[in-house]
Amino acid sequence: MKFAIIKERKSPPDRRVVFSPEKLAEAQLQFPQAQFIVESSDIRVFSDDDYRKQGFTVTDDISDADVMIGVKEVPLEHLIPNKKYFFFSHTIKKQPYNRKLLVDILNKHIEMYDHETIVKKSGARLIGFGRYAGLVGAYNGLRALGLRDGLFNLPKVETLADLKEVKAELDKITLPNIKILLTGTGKVAMGAKEILDHLNIKQVSDALYLTAQFSEPVYVMADVMEYSKRIDGKVGDKWEFYKDPTGYESNFMPYAKETDYFIAGHFYGNNAPFLFTRDDAKHPDFRINLVADISCDIDGPVASTIRPSTIAEPFYGYDPHTETEVAFDADEAITVMAVDNLPCELPKNASEGFGEMFLEHVIPAFFNGDERGILKRAKITTNEGKLTERFSYLQEYVDIG
């Protein structure tokens, strides 16, 4: 079986790749029966020569490969019929902007596997860039704090070589006495926690965070059952919430009254209560003035996130009184960092970490009869131009207009 590492063609350019040269060499060693080729790219964080040095063929023509492995959506004109493809398709939530992509995949009889659908039996994701989104998001929020308040001037992550350099820059700053709230307990939140822990910020319990003031910066990690509660007053259950959150309401305001910097690292599910609304943000006791919204759900659970921001212009301000965008350092504004492609700023580390997970969970499935059901669960479309049973709910999305 022949695998091709494809060139990223989506704009703006994405320098990430599923396999670094070293990790691809490791894959080749583990699976000598597989053949790996690399499509030439002048964008990738690793050069064509980096792959050639590991013994791989780098070519402009990958049409004889069976499996195409990329990161972002492939432009329609570059989709090769009757192949297997892996990339983030952004279709499984019926995203309107990618409906044509899914239709084209079906019409070209492509077997589509989305990185988001590579999951355990429980539905928990096995691979992703979450840790790197968390790392960069937490750093970017601190960068906004330094610029806004004239405290320090951290460089953009994209100007630094790797995570080691990011942490070296953090070693140069001193934080003021602030309280930081981090929501979530998954890979994104753990990535953000890595930054806070590197700065030796003290982690405190919910009880202390909500009732005490400190003479040093502190942070708390709040899980969904801390910032949500059952409407009927009974004790909430996390797994019940994940299945059906309609019986719950937000319990976020006690945190909002005690927090300066909020890092949104949680996963937000359909029908879950908003963390804070526009009306909440108007409350005189609402203390949050800086938000790093890594989750980046627009007009959703974090009211100040009214649009995504970009790597080029990562910050904007939200005026809670007028509910409009203002300068990120405007008086009484909530400063917002809502970049929706954060791992792109750390392409080398993100690619290395992603390849490790892909090699562990996906490549073996092609050679062990898919004994863990990884490929079966991940497959969205078949080579007959149909949706798989698991993703049959997308049929009405495909059929629109």
C-alpha positions in Angstrom: 0.0 0.0 0.0 1.3 3.4 -1.0 0.8 6.5 1.3 1.3 10.1 0.1 2.0 13.0 2.4 0.2 15.7 0.4 0.9 19.4 -0.1 -1.3 21.9 1.9 -3.1 24.1 -0.6 -5.6 25.9 1.6 -5.3 29.7 2.0 -3.9 31.1 4.2 -1.0 28.7 4.0 -0.6 26.1 6.7 2.9 24.9 7.4 1.9 21.8 9.4 2.2 18.3 8.1 1.0 15.0 9.5 4.5 13.4 9.6 7.8 15.0 10.2 10.7 13.4 8.2 11.9 11.6 11.4 8.5 10.2 12.3 7.9 9.1 8.7 11.2 7.2 8.8 10.0 5.6 12.0 6.7 4.6 10.2 8.7 3.1 7.3 10.8 1.1 9.7 7.8 -0.2 11.6 5.9 -1.1 8.4 8.4 -2.1 5.7 5.5 -3.4 3.6 4.2 0.2 3.3 5.5 2.7 0.8 5.6 6.4 1.7 6.1 9.2 -0.8 6.0 13.0 -0.2 4.4 15.6 -2.5 6.8 18.5 -3.0 5.9 21.6 -1.0 7.6 25.0 -0.6 5.2 25.8 2.4 5.9 23.0 4.8 7.8 23.6 8.0 10.1 20.7 6.9 11.8 21.1 3.5 11.7 18.6 0.6 15.4 17.9 1.3 14.6 17.0 4.9 12.5 14.1 3.6 15.0 13.2 0.8 17.7 12.8 3.5 15.5 10.2 5.2 15.3 8.3 1.9 11.9 9.3 0.7 10.8 10.1 -2.8 9.6 13.7 -3.2 7.6 14.3 -6.3 5.0 16.5 -7.9 3.0 13.5 -9.0 1.3 11.4 -6.3 -1.5 10.0 -8.4 -0.3 6.4 -8.0 -0.7 6.5 -4.2 -3.6 4.7 -2.5 -3.9 6.9 0.7 -3.5 10.7 0.8 -2.6 12.2 4.1 -3.0 15.9 4.8 -4.0 18.4 7.4 -6.4 21.0 6.0 -9.2 20.7 3.5 -8.1 19.8 -0.1 -9.4 22.2 -2.8 -11.9 20.5 -5.0 -9.8 20.7 -8.1 -7.0 18.8 -6.3 -9.1 15.9 -5.1 -8.1 12.7 -7.0 -11.0 10.3 -7.6 -11.1 6.8 -6.1 -8.5 7.4 -3.4 -8.6 7.3 0.4 -8.1 10.7 2.1 -7.2 11.8 5.6 -7.6 15.5 6.5 -9.7 17.9 8.6 -12.8 18.2 6.4 -14.9 20.4 8.7 -18.1 18.8 7.4 -19.3 16.5 10.3 -21.1 19.4 12.0 -22.8 20.3 8.7 -20.6 23.4 8.2 -22.3 25.2 5.3 -19.0 26.5 3.8 -17.8 22.9 3.2 -20.9 21.3 1.8 -19.6 21.4 -1.7 -16.4 19.6 -0.5 -18.4 16.7 0.9 -20.5 16.5 -2.3 -17.4 16.4 -4.4 -15.8 13.7 -2.3 -19.0 11.6 -2.8 -19.1 12.3 -6.5 -15.4 11.3 -6.9 -16.0 8.0 -5.0 -13.4 9.0 -2.4 -13.1 7.2 0.9 -12.9 10.1 3.4 -11.5 9.8 6.9 -11.6 12.9 9.0 -8.9 13.4 11.7 -11.8 14.4 14.1 -13.5 11.1 13.5 -10.5 9.0 14.5 -11.9 8.0 17.9 -12.0 5.3 20.6 -15.1 3.2 21.0 -16.2 5.7 23.6 -16.1 8.5 21.1 -13.0 10.1 22.7 -10.7 11.6 20.0 -7.3 9.8 19.5 -5.4 12.4 17.6 -5.5 16.2 17.2 -3.6 19.4 17.7 -5.3 20.3 20.9 -2.3 20.5 23.1 -0.6 23.0 20.8 -3.8 25.1 20.6 -3.7 25.3 24.4 0.0 26.1 24.5 -0.2 28.9 22.0 -3.6 30.2 23.2 -2.4 30.7 26.8 0.8 32.3 25.6 -1.1 34.7 23.3 -3.4 35.8 26.1 -0.4 36.7 28.2 1.1 38.5 25.2 -2.1 40.6 25.0 -1.9 41.3 28.7 1.7 42.6 28.4 1.0 44.8 25.4 -2.3 46.2 26.7 -1.0 47.1 30.1 2.5 48.0 29.1 4.0 45.3 31.3 6.2 43.3 28.9 6.5 42.6 25.2 6.4 39.0 24.3 7.2 38.1 20.6 4.7 36.4 18.4 4.9 32.6 18.6 5.2 32.4 14.8 8.6 34.2 15.0 10.0 31.6 17.4 11.5 28.3 16.3 9.8 25.9 18.7 8.2 25.4 22.1 11.6 25.6 23.8 12.0 29.2 22.5 8.4 30.0 23.6 9.2 28.9 27.1 12.5 30.8 27.1 10.6 34.0 26.3 8.2 33.4 29.2 11.1 33.1 31.5 11.8 36.8 30.9 8.4 38.1 32.2 6.9 38.9 35.6 3.2 38.6 35.9 1.1 41.0 38.1 -1.1 39.7 40.9 -4.0 38.3 38.7 -6.5 35.5 39.0 -6.7 33.1 36.1 -9.5 30.8 35.2 -8.9 27.8 32.9 -11.9 25.8 31.8 -11.7 22.3 30.5 -9.7 19.1 31.4 -8.8 17.8 27.9 -5.8 18.2 25.7 -6.4 21.9 25.0 -6.7 22.7 28.7 -3.7 20.6 29.6 -1.7 22.5 26.9 -2.7 25.8 28.5 -1.9 24.5 32.0 1.6 23.6 30.7 2.2 27.3 30.1 0.8 28.4 33.5 2.9 25.8 35.3 6.0 26.8 33.4 5.5 30.3 34.9 5.2 28.7 38.3 1.8 30.2 38.8 0.2 28.6 41.9 -2.8 26.4 41.2 -5.6 26.7 43.8 -8.8 24.9 44.6 -12.2 26.2 43.5 -13.2 26.9 47.0 -10.1 29.1 47.7 -10.3 30.7 44.2 -13.9 31.8 44.8 -13.5 33.1 48.3 -9.9 34.3 48.8 -7.7 37.1 47.5 -4.0 36.4 47.0 -0.7 38.3 47.0 0.6 36.4 43.9 -0.9 35.3 40.6 -3.0 32.1 40.9 -5.1 29.9 38.6 -7.9 27.4 38.9 -8.9 24.7 36.5 -12.7 24.4 36.3 -14.4 21.4 34.8 -17.9 21.4 33.3 -19.6 20.5 36.6 -18.0 23.5 38.3 -19.3 26.1 35.9 -22.7 24.4 35.1 -25.4 23.2 37.4 -28.7 21.3 37.2 -31.7 23.6 36.9 -33.7 21.5 39.4 -31.0 21.9 42.0 -30.0 18.3 42.2 -26.4 17.1 42.0 -25.1 17.2 38.4 -23.4 14.4 36.6 -20.7 15.0 34.0 -21.6 12.1 31.7 -25.3 12.9 31.9 -24.4 16.5 30.9 -22.4 15.3 27.9 -25.3 13.1 26.7 -28.0 15.8 27.2 -27.1 19.2 28.7 -30.6 20.6 28.3 -31.4 20.2 32.1 -28.5 22.4 33.0 -27.8 26.2 33.4 -24.6 28.2 33.7 -22.9 28.6 37.1 -20.1 30.7 35.7 -20.9 34.1 37.3 -19.2 33.2 40.7 -16.0 32.7 38.6 -16.5 35.8 36.5 -16.6 37.9 39.7 -13.2 36.6 40.8 -11.3 36.3 37.5 -9.1 38.7 35.6 -7.9 36.4 32.8 -10.1 33.7 31.4 -8.7 30.9 29.2 -11.5 29.0 27.5 -10.1 25.5 26.9 -13.3 23.6 27.2 -15.3 21.7 24.6 -18.7 23.2 23.9 -21.4 20.7 22.9 -24.7 21.4 21.2 -27.5 22.7 23.5 -25.1 23.2 26.4 -25.7 26.5 28.4 -23.6 29.5 27.5 -20.9 30.2 30.1 -21.7 33.9 30.1 -24.1 36.0 28.0 -23.9 39.6 26.8 -26.1 40.6 29.7 -23.8 38.8 32.2 -20.8 40.8 30.8 -22.7 44.0 31.6 -23.0 43.1 35.3 -21.1 45.6 37.5 -19.4 42.6 39.4 -18.2 41.0 36.1 -14.4 41.2 36.5 -13.0 39.4 33.5 -11.1 41.8 31.3 -9.0 39.4 29.2 -10.2 36.3 27.4 -8.1 33.8 25.5 -10.9 31.8 23.7 -9.1 28.8 22.4 -12.4 27.0 21.8 -13.5 30.0 19.6 -17.2 29.4 19.2 -18.5 32.5 17.5 -21.6 34.2 19.1 -21.7 31.3 21.5 -20.9 30.3 25.1 -18.3 33.1 25.6 -20.2 36.3 24.8 -17.1 38.4 24.1 -16.1 36.2 21.2 -17.9 37.9 18.3 -15.6 36.9 15.6 -12.4 34.8 15.1 -9.2 36.8 15.1 -6.1 36.0 13.0 -2.4 35.2 13.6 -1.6 38.5 11.9 -4.1 40.5 14.1 -4.8 38.2 17.1 -6.5 40.7 19.5 -9.6 42.8 19.5 -11.7 44.5 22.2 -15.3 43.8 23.2 -17.3 46.6 24.8 -19.8 44.9 27.0 -22.0 48.0 27.2 -22.4 48.6 23.5 -21.9 44.9 22.5 -19.5 46.0 19.8 -15.9 45.5 18.8 -13.4 48.2 19.9 -9.7 48.5 20.1 -8.1 45.7 22.2 -6.7 48.2 24.7 -9.8 50.4 24.9 -11.0 51.5 28.4 -13.5 49.1 29.9 -13.1 46.7 27.0 -12.7 42.9 27.4 -9.5 42.1 25.5 -10.2 39.1 23.3 -7.8 36.6 21.7 -9.8 34.3 19.4 -7.4 32.9 16.8 -9.0 29.8 15.4 -5.9 28.1 13.9 -3.5 28.5 16.9 -1.4 25.3 16.2 -0.3 26.9 12.9 1.9 29.2 15.0 3.9 26.2 16.3 4.1 24.1 13.1 7.2 22.1 13.9 6.2 20.9 17.4 2.5 20.5 16.3 3.5 18.3 13.4 5.9 16.2 15.5 3.2 15.5 18.1 0.5 14.8 15.5 2.7 12.3 13.7 3.3 10.4 16.9 -0.4 9.9 17.4 -1.1 9.1 13.8 1.6 6.4 13.8 0.4 4.9 17.0 -3.3 4.7 16.1 -3.9 4.9 12.4 -1.1 3.4 10.3 -1.3 0.0 12.2 -5.0 -0.3 11.3 -4.1 -0.7 7.7 -2.0 -3.8 8.5 -3.7 -5.5 11.4 -7.2 -5.9 9.8 -8.3 -2.7 11.6 -8.6 -4.9 14.8 -9.6 -1.9 17.0 -12.2 -0.6 14.5 -10.3 2.7 14.1 -10.8 3.0 10.3 -14.3 1.7 10.4 -15.4 4.3 12.9 -13.5 7.1 11.1 -14.8 6.5 7.6 -17.3 9.1 6.5 -17.8 8.1 2.8 -17.3 4.9 0.8 -15.7 4.3 -2.6 -19.2 3.8 -3.9 -20.1 7.4 -3.4 -22.2 6.9 -0.3 -22.1 8.0 3.3 -21.3 5.3 5.8 -24.0 4.3 8.3 -22.3 6.2 11.1 -22.4 9.4 9.1 -25.8 8.9 7.4 -27.1 11.9 9.3 -25.2 14.1 6.8 -27.4 13.0 3.9 -29.8 16.0 4.3 -26.8 18.3 4.5 -25.5 16.8 1.2 -28.9 17.0 -0.5 -29.6 20.7 0.3 -30.1 22.8 -2.8 
